[in-house]
Amino acid sequence: MAVETDVLDELRRLRTRVPRLAGSLAATVDGLVLAHDVPDAEPEGLAALTAAALGVAYRMADAAARGEFRELLVRGSQGYIATYAAGTTAVLTLLADDRVNVGRLHLEGRRGGARIAELVDTHSGPGGGRHADRLAARETPVPAQDPSRPIGTLPVRTPQRPRPQPGG
């Protein structure tokens, strides 16, 4: 698959542009590995966890009325995990050491995500994917917020009372 080779080349270029980058992974929003450069991690597991975190990040951005998902940053005691949108069907996840320049990580991660989006869209065409409708929010009008619902809360369905059983 040509897209895999091109994406892997981009991941390797990221490694040279970001000092202290420990690994990188490009995956679909559904958690399938497109290409990876992660020597100390299981790429399939990382892609699945990225998809799960991506789903939560979409919900958080939506619930807090903060617009489209752009990126997610997690800091652990030994470093960073940064995930960037790469078009409508892919994401880029970067693993970096604790002493990485976070500004540089963001700059190159955003650029890398845009480049990977171009590569994936060129080979498969735009659109599709589990979260494509959410990334295309610019094309659809934003629904009006319910003023009675506080920001950040999700609508709750009120259960109905059970109907009385005949003959009981």
C-alpha positions in Angstrom: 0.0 0.0 0.0 1.6 3.3 -1.1 -0.1 5.4 1.6 1.6 3.3 4.3 5.1 4.0 2.8 4.4 7.7 2.4 3.0 8.1 5.9 5.9 6.1 7.4 8.3 8.5 5.6 6.5 11.5 7.2 6.7 9.8 10.7 10.5 9.4 10.2 10.8 13.0 9.2 9.0 14.0 12.3 11.6 12.1 14.3 14.4 14.2 12.8 12.5 17.5 13.3 11.5 17.0 17.0 14.3 16.3 19.4 13.3 13.9 22.2 10.5 12.4 20.1 10.3 8.7 21.2 7.8 7.4 18.7 4.9 8.2 16.4 1.9 6.5 15.1 -0.7 7.3 12.4 -4.0 5.5 12.7 -7.5 5.7 11.4 -10.1 7.3 13.7 -11.5 3.7 14.2 -8.2 2.5 15.7 -6.5 0.8 12.7 -2.7 1.4 12.3 -1.7 3.2 9.1 2.0 3.4 9.9 4.1 3.5 13.0 7.5 4.3 14.4 7.1 3.2 18.0 9.9 1.0 19.2 8.8 0.5 22.8 5.1 0.1 22.4 2.6 -2.2 20.8 1.2 -0.2 17.8 -2.2 -2.0 17.6 -2.9 -1.4 21.2 -1.8 2.3 21.0 -4.0 2.8 18.0 -7.0 1.3 19.8 -6.4 3.5 22.9 -5.9 6.5 20.6 -9.4 5.8 19.1 -10.9 5.5 22.5 -9.3 8.8 23.7 -10.3 10.5 20.5 -14.0 9.5 21.1 -13.8 11.0 24.6 -12.0 14.2 23.3 -14.7 14.7 20.7 -17.4 14.4 23.4 -15.5 16.8 25.7 -15.1 19.4 23.0 -18.7 19.1 22.1 -20.1 19.1 25.6 -18.0 22.2 26.6 -19.0 23.9 23.3 -15.3 24.4 22.3 -15.8 23.5 18.6 -14.0 20.9 16.5 -11.4 18.5 17.9 -7.9 19.6 17.1 -5.5 17.9 19.5 -5.2 16.1 22.8 -2.2 16.3 25.1 -1.5 13.9 28.0 1.4 14.3 30.3 2.7 11.4 32.3 5.6 11.3 34.8 8.0 10.2 32.0 6.7 12.2 29.1 4.0 13.3 26.8 1.4 11.7 24.5 0.1 14.1 21.9 -2.7 13.3 19.4 -3.5 15.5 16.5 -6.4 15.4 13.9 -5.1 14.4 10.5 -8.1 15.1 8.3 -11.4 13.4 8.7 -10.3 9.8 8.8 -6.9 9.7 10.5 -5.0 10.8 13.6 -1.4 11.3 14.5 -0.1 10.3 17.9 3.3 11.3 19.1 5.2 10.0 22.1 7.8 12.3 23.6 10.2 12.4 26.5 9.5 14.6 29.5 12.1 17.2 28.5 10.7 17.8 25.0 10.0 21.3 23.9 6.2 21.2 24.0 5.9 24.2 21.6 8.0 22.4 19.0 6.1 19.2 19.6 2.8 21.1 18.8 4.2 22.9 15.8 5.6 19.8 14.1 2.6 17.6 15.3 0.1 20.0 13.6 2.2 20.2 10.5 2.6 16.4 10.4 -1.1 15.9 10.9 -1.9 18.1 8.0 0.6 16.3 5.8 -0.7 12.9 6.8 -4.3 14.2 6.0 -3.1 15.1 2.5 -1.5 11.7 2.0 -4.5 9.7 3.3 -7.1 11.9 1.3 -5.0 11.5 -1.8 -5.1 7.7 -1.6 -8.6 7.2 -0.3 -10.5 10.3 -0.9 -11.9 12.7 1.7 -14.8 11.9 4.0 -15.8 8.6 5.7 -14.6 7.4 9.1 -16.5 7.2 12.3 -16.0 10.8 13.3 -16.0 12.4 9.8 -19.4 14.1 10.5 -18.0 15.8 13.6 -14.8 17.1 11.8 -17.0 18.6 9.0 -18.8 20.8 11.5 -17.9 23.9 9.5 -20.2 22.8 6.8 -23.2 22.4 9.0 -24.9 25.1 11.2 -24.2 24.8 14.9 -27.4 23.9 16.8 -28.7 26.4 19.3 -27.9 25.5 22.9 -30.7 24.7 25.3 -30.5 27.6 27.8 -31.9 25.5 30.6 -29.0 23.0 30.3 -25.7 24.1 31.9 -22.6 24.0 29.7 -20.8 20.7 29.8 -23.8 18.6 30.8 -25.2 16.0 28.5 -28.9 15.5 27.9 -30.4 12.8 30.2 -33.3 10.7 29.3 -35.9 10.5 32.1 -37.1 6.9 32.6 -40.8 6.4 32.4 -42.8 4.8 35.2 -43.7 1.2 34.6 -47.2 0.6 33.4 -49.4 -1.4 35.7 -49.8 -5.0 34.7 -53.5 -6.2 34.2 -54.7 -8.7 36.7 -52.0 -8.0 39.3 
